[in-house]
Amino acid sequence: MTPFWAALVAAICTSLLGQTLLKAGAGAGTFVAQLLDWRTLLGLVFYGGAAMLYIVALRRIAMSVALPCTAVSYIAAAMIGHYGFGEPLGPMHVAAIGVIATGVVMLAIA
């Protein structure tokens, strides 16, 4: 794996961690309390770090390949939402995740 692909994988994972922290901070009573929640603040830091890593990846990976590869995070987000936050995961969700996964695999082998 080249450093640029490693940066893309790290960007996807870091972004996913940031999203999870933003969701965890969303339980605050008011909008201001949510903005000041440590999980929201840390989530924003991870989001910024993910953007920096993505910029590095784009130096050598075509955007038409890199951006669709980030769709892998949608699959992981659905799993984290279901198992970590008790969000529903019905048959239509599973089918949509399958379509996304198929698209990412097709892109990777193209």
C-alpha positions in Angstrom: 0.0 0.0 0.0 1.4 3.4 -1.0 1.5 6.2 1.5 -1.2 8.0 -0.4 -3.6 5.0 -0.1 -2.7 4.7 3.6 -3.5 8.4 4.0 -6.9 7.7 2.3 -7.7 4.8 4.6 -6.6 6.9 7.6 -8.8 9.8 6.4 -11.8 7.5 6.2 -11.2 6.1 9.6 -10.5 9.5 11.2 -13.6 11.0 9.6 -15.7 8.1 10.9 -14.4 8.6 14.4 -15.2 12.3 14.1 -18.7 11.5 13.0 -19.2 9.1 15.9 -18.1 11.7 18.4 -20.4 14.3 16.9 -23.3 11.9 17.2 -22.3 11.1 20.8 -22.3 14.8 21.6 -25.7 15.3 20.0 -27.4 14.2 23.2 -26.7 17.6 24.9 -29.8 19.6 26.1 -29.3 22.7 24.0 -27.4 23.6 20.8 -24.8 25.6 22.7 -24.3 22.8 25.2 -23.8 20.4 22.2 -21.2 22.8 20.6 -19.3 22.9 23.9 -19.5 19.2 24.7 -16.1 17.6 24.7 -17.2 14.9 22.3 -18.4 17.5 19.7 -15.1 19.5 20.0 -13.0 16.3 19.7 -15.2 15.2 16.8 -14.5 18.4 15.0 -10.7 18.0 15.6 -10.9 14.5 14.1 -12.9 15.8 11.2 -10.2 18.5 10.5 -7.5 15.8 10.7 -9.4 13.7 8.2 -9.6 16.6 5.8 -5.8 17.0 6.0 -5.2 13.3 5.4 -7.6 13.4 2.4 -5.7 16.3 0.9 -2.5 14.1 1.2 -4.3 11.2 -0.5 -5.5 13.5 -3.4 -1.9 14.3 -4.3 -1.6 10.9 -6.1 -5.1 9.4 -6.1 -7.6 10.6 -8.7 -10.5 12.3 -7.0 -12.9 10.2 -9.2 -11.5 7.2 -7.3 -10.7 8.6 -3.9 -14.1 10.2 -3.2 -16.2 7.2 -4.0 -13.9 5.1 -1.9 -15.0 7.2 1.1 -18.4 5.5 0.7 -17.0 2.7 2.8 -17.6 5.0 5.7 -21.4 4.9 5.0 -21.3 1.1 5.6 -19.4 1.5 8.9 -21.6 4.4 10.0 -24.7 2.2 9.6 -23.1 -0.5 11.7 -22.0 2.0 14.4 -25.4 3.7 14.4 -27.1 0.4 14.8 -24.9 -1.3 17.4 -23.6 1.8 19.2 -26.6 4.1 19.2 -29.5 1.6 18.8 -30.6 3.0 15.4 -32.9 0.8 13.2 -31.3 -1.2 10.5 -34.1 -2.7 8.4 -34.1 -4.7 5.2 -34.1 -1.5 3.0 -31.0 -0.2 4.9 -29.2 -3.5 4.4 -30.1 -3.5 0.7 -28.8 0.0 0.3 -25.6 -0.9 2.1 -25.2 -3.8 -0.3 -25.5 -1.5 -3.3 -22.9 0.9 -1.8 -20.5 -2.0 -1.1 -20.9 -3.3 -4.6 -20.2 0.1 -6.1 -17.0 0.5 -4.0 -15.8 -3.0 -5.0 -16.5 -2.3 -8.7 -14.6 0.9 -8.4 -11.6 -0.7 -6.7 -11.2 -3.4 -9.3 -11.8 -1.0 -12.3 
